[in-house]
Amino acid sequence: MFVWARIPEPWASQMTSFDFAMKLLEEADVVASPGAAFGPAGEGYLRLALVENENRLRQAVRQIGRCLGTKVGAKT
């Protein structure tokens, strides 16, 4: 199973999906597939595989949030 995620601003207008995927790999230790690898319509998106257990997925979300300087996954 996987999910397509739109690359958020300001990064979407500053870098390609390949560059953003590398940013996540290098700074958050999270692997994502750049949308452009699946064709031109995929630019601006990432494909994230949901193949890990729930705890590992939550960890990945936290790591992405720290990398981007945002608080994600908070319960309201």
N, CA, C and O atoms as a Tinker XYZ file with bonds, in Angstrom:
   304  protein
     1  N      0.854000   -1.160000    0.000000    73     2
     2  CA     0.000000    0.000000    0.000000    64     1     3
     3  C      0.907000    1.233000    0.000000    63     2     4     5
     4  O      2.012000    1.206000    0.542000    81     3
     5  N      0.431000    2.291000   -0.605000    73     3     6
     6  CA     1.198000    3.529000   -0.640000    64     5     7
     7  C      0.250000    4.716000   -0.664000    63     6     8     9
     8  O     -0.955000    4.571000   -0.873000    81     7
     9  N      0.824000    5.893000   -0.446000    73     7    10
    10  CA     0.055000    7.136000   -0.484000    64     9    11
    11  C      0.851000    8.167000   -1.277000    63    10    12    13
    12  O      2.078000    8.232000   -1.197000    81    11
    13  N      0.114000    8.971000   -2.044000    73    11    14
    14  CA     0.722000   10.107000   -2.741000    64    13    15
    15  C      0.575000   11.317000   -1.837000    63    14    16    17
    16  O     -0.525000   11.614000   -1.372000    81    15
    17  N      1.670000   12.018000   -1.582000    73    15    18
    18  CA     1.638000   13.215000   -0.740000    64    17    19
    19  C      2.154000   14.408000   -1.537000    63    18    20    21
    20  O      3.208000   14.343000   -2.168000    81    19
    21  N      1.397000   15.490000   -1.497000    73    19    22
    22  CA     1.828000   16.720000   -2.169000    64    21    23
    23  C      2.998000   17.320000   -1.386000    63    22    24    25
    24  O      2.958000   17.374000   -0.157000    81    23
    25  N      4.014000   17.759000   -2.074000    73    23    26
    26  CA     5.137000   18.432000   -1.428000    64    25    27
    27  C      4.645000   19.808000   -0.973000    63    26    28    29
    28  O      4.117000   20.573000   -1.779000    81    27
    29  N      4.816000   20.127000    0.315000    73    27    30
    30  CA     4.282000   21.398000    0.824000    64    29    31
    31  C      5.136000   22.596000    0.398000    63    30    32    33
    32  O      6.317000   22.467000    0.075000    81    31
    33  N      4.502000   23.741000    0.412000    73    31    34
    34  CA     5.236000   24.996000    0.211000    64    33    35
    35  C      5.993000   25.303000    1.496000    63    34    36    37
    36  O      5.519000   24.938000    2.571000    81    35
    37  N      7.111000   25.937000    1.431000    73    35    38
    38  CA     7.724000   26.562000    0.265000    64    37    39
    39  C      8.581000   25.617000   -0.573000    63    38    40    41
    40  O      9.115000   26.021000   -1.606000    81    39
    41  N      8.718000   24.365000   -0.139000    73    39    42
    42  CA     9.627000   23.446000   -0.832000    64    41    43
    43  C      9.168000   23.120000   -2.245000    63    42    44    45
    44  O      9.998000   22.964000   -3.141000    81    43
    45  N      7.867000   23.016000   -2.460000    73    43    46
    46  CA     7.351000   22.638000   -3.780000    64    45    47
    47  C      7.788000   23.617000   -4.859000    63    46    48    49
    48  O      8.023000   23.217000   -6.000000    81    47
    49  N      7.899000   24.882000   -4.516000    73    47    50
    50  CA     8.298000   25.874000   -5.519000    64    49    51
    51  C      9.806000   26.087000   -5.555000    63    50    52    53
    52  O     10.311000   26.825000   -6.401000    81    51
    53  N     10.529000   25.439000   -4.636000    73    51    54
    54  CA    11.977000   25.638000   -4.556000    64    53    55
    55  C     12.795000   24.452000   -5.039000    63    54    56    57
    56  O     13.982000   24.603000   -5.326000    81    55
    57  N     12.185000   23.270000   -5.136000    73    55    58
    58  CA    12.963000   22.087000   -5.511000    64    57    59
    59  C     12.080000   21.065000   -6.207000    63    58    60    61
    60  O     10.854000   21.107000   -6.107000    81    59
    61  N     12.726000   20.150000   -6.913000    73    59    62
    62  CA    12.005000   19.084000   -7.603000    64    61    63
    63  C     11.615000   17.998000   -6.610000    63    62    64    65
    64  O     12.077000   17.989000   -5.469000    81    63
    65  N     10.772000   17.097000   -7.051000    73    63    66
    66  CA    10.399000   15.973000   -6.186000    64    65    67
    67  C     11.613000   15.093000   -5.897000    63    66    68    69
    68  O     11.696000   14.496000   -4.824000    81    67
    69  N     12.551000   15.004000   -6.836000    73    67    70
    70  CA    13.784000   14.250000   -6.584000    64    69    71
    71  C     14.588000   14.916000   -5.470000    63    70    72    73
    72  O     15.068000   14.240000   -4.560000    81    71
    73  N     14.734000   16.238000   -5.538000    73    71    74
    74  CA    15.478000   16.971000   -4.515000    64    73    75
    75  C     14.808000   16.854000   -3.148000    63    74    76    77
    76  O     15.489000   16.700000   -2.134000    81    75
    77  N     13.483000   16.927000   -3.117000    73    75    78
    78  CA    12.766000   16.840000   -1.848000    64    77    79
    79  C     12.892000   15.437000   -1.250000    63    78    80    81
    80  O     13.054000   15.291000   -0.038000    81    79
    81  N     12.818000   14.417000   -2.091000    73    79    82
    82  CA    12.996000   13.043000   -1.607000    64    81    83
    83  C     14.395000   12.870000   -1.012000    63    82    84    85
    84  O     14.557000   12.200000    0.008000    81    83
    85  N     15.404000   13.471000   -1.646000    73    83    86
    86  CA    16.769000   13.396000   -1.114000    64    85    87
    87  C     16.878000   14.155000    0.207000    63    86    88    89
    88  O     17.584000   13.718000    1.117000    81    87
    89  N     16.191000   15.275000    0.314000    73    87    90
    90  CA    16.179000   16.033000    1.570000    64    89    91
    91  C     15.644000   15.159000    2.703000    63    90    92    93
    92  O     16.231000   15.108000    3.784000    81    91
    93  N     14.529000   14.474000    2.450000    73    91    94
    94  CA    13.958000   13.607000    3.485000    64    93    95
    95  C     14.903000   12.469000    3.835000    63    94    96    97
    96  O     15.035000   12.111000    5.006000    81    95
    97  N     15.555000   11.902000    2.842000    73    95    98
    98  CA    16.499000   10.817000    3.098000    64    97    99
    99  C     17.675000   11.308000    3.938000    63    98   100   101
   100  O     18.034000   10.682000    4.936000    81    99
   101  N     18.266000   12.417000    3.539000    73    99   102
   102  CA    19.472000   12.914000    4.200000    64   101   103
   103  C     19.203000   13.555000    5.555000    63   102   104   105
   104  O     20.014000   13.419000    6.471000    81   103
   105  N     18.083000   14.248000    5.699000    73   103   106
   106  CA    17.831000   15.009000    6.920000    64   105   107
   107  C     16.856000   14.340000    7.883000    63   106   108   109
   108  O     16.883000   14.623000    9.081000    81   107
   109  N     15.992000   13.455000    7.378000    73   107   110
   110  CA    14.990000   12.822000    8.240000    64   109   111
   111  C     15.150000   11.309000    8.306000    63   110   112   113
   112  O     14.447000   10.643000    9.066000    81   111
   113  N     16.071000   10.759000    7.513000    73   111   114
   114  CA    16.256000    9.302000    7.436000    64   113   115
   115  C     14.968000    8.589000    7.036000    63   114   116   117
   116  O     14.668000    7.504000    7.536000    81   115
   117  N     14.208000    9.206000    6.130000    73   115   118
   118  CA    12.964000    8.632000    5.621000    64   117   119
   119  C     13.090000    8.498000    4.112000    63   118   120   121
   120  O     13.455000    9.450000    3.422000    81   119
   121  N     12.785000    7.310000    3.608000    73   119   122
   122  CA    12.857000    7.061000    2.171000    64   121   123
   123  C     11.489000    7.294000    1.544000    63   122   124   125
   124  O     10.476000    6.784000    2.024000    81   123
   125  N     11.475000    8.070000    0.468000    73   123   126
   126  CA    10.251000    8.327000   -0.297000    64   125   127
   127  C     10.617000    8.303000   -1.770000    63   126   128   129
   128  O     11.746000    8.623000   -2.142000    81   127
   129  N      9.674000    7.926000   -2.597000    73   127   130
   130  CA     9.901000    7.929000   -4.046000    64   129   131
   131  C      9.466000    9.272000   -4.613000    63   130   132   133
   132  O      8.355000    9.727000   -4.338000    81   131
   133  N     10.326000    9.913000   -5.402000    73   131   134
   134  CA     9.917000   11.175000   -6.020000    64   133   135
   135  C      8.808000   10.943000   -7.031000    63   134   136   137
   136  O      8.872000   10.008000   -7.829000    81   135
   137  N      7.806000   11.781000   -6.996000    73   135   138
   138  CA     6.675000   11.618000   -7.903000    64   137   139
   139  C      7.064000   11.641000   -9.362000    63   138   140   141
   140  O      6.466000   10.932000  -10.171000    81   139
   141  N      8.058000   12.445000   -9.716000    73   139   142
   142  CA     8.475000   12.553000  -11.116000    64   141   143
   143  C      9.007000   11.231000  -11.660000    63   142   144   145
   144  O      9.064000   11.048000  -12.876000    81   143
   145  N      9.395000   10.311000  -10.789000    73   143   146
   146  CA     9.859000    8.993000  -11.241000    64   145   147
   147  C      8.724000    8.198000  -11.879000    63   146   148   149
   148  O      8.967000    7.215000  -12.579000    81   147
   149  N      7.488000    8.622000  -11.638000    73   147   150
   150  CA     6.318000    7.930000  -12.176000    64   149   151
   151  C      5.689000    8.688000  -13.343000    63   150   152   153
   152  O      4.601000    8.343000  -13.803000    81   151
   153  N      6.374000    9.708000  -13.809000    73   151   154
   154  CA     5.901000   10.481000  -14.954000    64   153   155
   155  C      5.785000   11.954000  -14.622000    63   154   156   157
   156  O      5.829000   12.333000  -13.452000    81   155
   157  N      5.638000   12.790000  -15.639000    73   155   158
   158  CA     5.590000   14.243000  -15.435000    64   157   159
   159  C      4.469000   14.702000  -14.504000    63   158   160   161
   160  O      4.640000   15.685000  -13.783000    81   159
   161  N      3.344000   14.023000  -14.502000    73   159   162
   162  CA     2.231000   14.420000  -13.631000    64   161   163
   163  C      2.551000   14.197000  -12.156000    63   162   164   165
   164  O      1.865000   14.738000  -11.288000    81   163
   165  N      3.584000   13.407000  -11.862000    73   163   166
   166  CA     3.964000   13.151000  -10.482000    64   165   167
   167  C      4.829000   14.227000   -9.863000    63   166   168   169
   168  O      5.055000   14.225000   -8.653000    81   167
   169  N      5.320000   15.158000  -10.689000    73   167   170
   170  CA     6.143000   16.232000  -10.132000    64   169   171
   171  C      5.321000   17.028000   -9.127000    63   170   172   173
   172  O      4.155000   17.341000   -9.366000    81   171
   173  N      5.952000   17.349000   -7.994000    73   171   174
   174  CA     5.246000   18.055000   -6.922000    64   173   175
   175  C      4.680000   17.121000   -5.869000    63   174   176   177
   176  O      4.060000   17.566000   -4.904000    81   175
   177  N      4.897000   15.808000   -6.059000    73   175   178
   178  CA     4.389000   14.794000   -5.129000    64   177   179
   179  C      5.495000   13.818000   -4.743000    63   178   180   181
   180  O      6.520000   13.712000   -5.416000    81   179
   181  N      5.259000   13.115000   -3.650000    73   179   182
   182  CA     6.077000   11.981000   -3.230000    64   181   183
   183  C      5.169000   10.773000   -3.112000    63   182   184   185
   184  O      3.978000   10.899000   -2.828000    81   183
   185  N      5.738000    9.614000   -3.332000    73   183   186
   186  CA     4.998000    8.383000   -3.066000    64   185   187
   187  C      5.632000    7.749000   -1.840000    63   186   188   189
   188  O      6.826000    7.447000   -1.829000    81   187
   189  N      4.831000    7.553000   -0.818000    73   187   190
   190  CA     5.297000    6.966000    0.438000    64   189   191
   191  C      4.695000    5.578000    0.595000    63   190   192   193
   192  O      3.476000    5.411000    0.552000    81   191
   193  N      5.551000    4.594000    0.776000    73   191   194
   194  CA     5.090000    3.220000    0.974000    64   193   195
   195  C      4.667000    3.039000    2.428000    63   194   196   197
   196  O      5.372000    3.456000    3.347000    81   195
   197  N      3.524000    2.423000    2.623000    73   195   198
   198  CA     2.997000    2.177000    3.969000    64   197   199
   199  C      3.163000    0.700000    4.297000    63   198   200   201
   200  O      2.185000   -0.015000    4.517000    81   199
   201  N      4.405000    0.258000    4.326000    73   199   202
   202  CA     4.684000   -1.167000    4.494000    64   201   203
   203  C      5.236000   -1.512000    5.875000    63   202   204   205
   204  O      5.412000   -2.688000    6.193000    81   203
   205  N      5.506000   -0.516000    6.682000    73   203   206
   206  CA     6.027000   -0.751000    8.023000    64   205   207
   207  C      4.874000   -0.839000    9.022000    63   206   208   209
   208  O      3.723000   -0.556000    8.691000    81   207
   209  N      5.208000   -1.235000   10.245000    73   207   210
   210  CA     4.175000   -1.281000   11.279000    64   209   211
   211  C      3.812000    0.142000   11.722000    63   210   212   213
   212  O      4.503000    1.104000   11.386000    81   211
   213  N      2.740000    0.254000   12.466000    73   211   214
   214  CA     2.218000    1.567000   12.848000    64   213   215
   215  C      3.234000    2.411000   13.610000    63   214   216   217
   216  O      3.335000    3.615000   13.375000    81   215
   217  N      3.985000    1.799000   14.513000    73   215   218
   218  CA     4.971000    2.560000   15.285000    64   217   219
   219  C      6.053000    3.151000   14.391000    63   218   220   221
   220  O      6.460000    4.297000   14.583000    81   219
   221  N      6.522000    2.376000   13.414000    73   219   222
   222  CA     7.554000    2.878000   12.488000    64   221   223
   223  C      6.991000    3.990000   11.604000    63   222   224   225
   224  O      7.699000    4.949000   11.298000    81   223
   225  N      5.735000    3.876000   11.193000    73   223   226
   226  CA     5.125000    4.937000   10.386000    64   225   227
   227  C      4.980000    6.221000   11.199000    63   226   228   229
   228  O      5.227000    7.312000   10.686000    81   227
   229  N      4.582000    6.096000   12.455000    73   227   230
   230  CA     4.484000    7.279000   13.325000    64   229   231
   231  C      5.857000    7.922000   13.508000    63   230   232   233
   232  O      5.986000    9.146000   13.489000    81   231
   233  N      6.874000    7.092000   13.684000    73   231   234
   234  CA     8.238000    7.599000   13.819000    64   233   235
   235  C      8.647000    8.368000   12.561000    63   234   236   237
   236  O      9.234000    9.446000   12.660000    81   235
   237  N      8.344000    7.828000   11.392000    73   235   238
   238  CA     8.680000    8.501000   10.132000    64   237   239
   239  C      7.976000    9.851000   10.032000    63   238   240   241
   240  O      8.576000   10.832000    9.592000    81   239
   241  N      6.711000    9.906000   10.437000    73   239   242
   242  CA     5.963000   11.169000   10.395000    64   241   243
   243  C      6.616000   12.193000   11.315000    63   242   244   245
   244  O      6.753000   13.358000   10.941000    81   243
   245  N      7.021000   11.777000   12.514000    73   243   246
   246  CA     7.695000   12.697000   13.441000    64   245   247
   247  C      9.008000   13.194000   12.851000    63   246   248   249
   248  O      9.325000   14.380000   12.946000    81   247
   249  N      9.767000   12.296000   12.247000    73   247   250
   250  CA    11.055000   12.672000   11.667000    64   249   251
   251  C     10.868000   13.651000   10.511000    63   250   252   253
   252  O     11.644000   14.596000   10.371000    81   251
   253  N      9.858000   13.438000    9.692000    73   251   254
   254  CA     9.569000   14.375000    8.600000    64   253   255
   255  C      9.181000   15.728000    9.187000    63   254   256   257
   256  O      9.638000   16.765000    8.705000    81   255
   257  N      8.350000   15.726000   10.214000    73   255   258
   258  CA     7.945000   16.977000   10.857000    64   257   259
   259  C      9.129000   17.751000   11.403000    63   258   260   261
   260  O      9.206000   18.968000   11.232000    81   259
   261  N     10.056000   17.059000   12.060000    73   259   262
   262  CA    11.255000   17.725000   12.576000    64   261   263
   263  C     12.094000   18.286000   11.437000    63   262   264   265
   264  O     12.605000   19.403000   11.525000    81   263
   265  N     12.233000   17.521000   10.384000    73   263   266
   266  CA    13.015000   17.951000    9.224000    64   265   267
   267  C     12.437000   19.223000    8.613000    63   266   268   269
   268  O     13.182000   20.121000    8.222000    81   267
   269  N     11.132000   19.299000    8.533000    73   267   270
   270  CA    10.478000   20.440000    7.896000    64   269   271
   271  C     10.173000   21.569000    8.877000    63   270   272   273
   272  O      9.688000   22.631000    8.484000    81   271
   273  N     10.462000   21.330000   10.159000    73   271   274
   274  CA    10.226000   22.366000   11.157000    64   273   275
   275  C      8.764000   22.576000   11.475000    63   274   276   277
   276  O      8.348000   23.682000   11.818000    81   275
   277  N      7.976000   21.507000   11.362000    73   275   278
   278  CA     6.547000   21.599000   11.654000    64   277   279
   279  C      6.162000   20.524000   12.648000    63   278   280   281
   280  O      6.850000   19.513000   12.789000    81   279
   281  N      5.061000   20.752000   13.331000    73   279   282
   282  CA     4.524000   19.743000   14.235000    64   281   283
   283  C      3.439000   19.004000   13.475000    63   282   284   285
   284  O      2.415000   19.589000   13.123000    81   283
   285  N      3.655000   17.731000   13.221000    73   283   286
   286  CA     2.688000   16.937000   12.459000    64   285   287
   287  C      2.184000   15.798000   13.316000    63   286   288   289
   288  O      2.862000   15.350000   14.240000    81   287
   289  N      1.006000   15.343000   13.006000    73   287   290
   290  CA     0.451000   14.192000   13.692000    64   289   291
   291  C     -0.047000   14.482000   15.091000    63   290   292   293
   292  O     -0.328000   13.553000   15.848000    81   291
   293  N     -0.165000   15.751000   15.453000    73   291   294
   294  CA    -0.642000   16.098000   16.791000    64   293   295
   295  C     -2.142000   15.848000   16.886000    63   294   296   297
   296  O     -2.895000   16.136000   15.956000    81   295
   297  N     -2.553000   15.315000   18.008000    73   295   298
   298  CA    -3.985000   15.102000   18.239000    64   297   299
   299  C     -4.589000   16.406000   18.733000    63   298   300   301
   300  O     -4.001000   17.112000   19.552000    81   299
   301  N     -5.768000   16.710000   18.222000    73   299   302
   302  CA    -6.440000   17.947000   18.650000    64   301   303
   303  C     -7.679000   17.625000   19.439000    63   302   304
   304  O     -8.379000   18.533000   19.885000    81   303
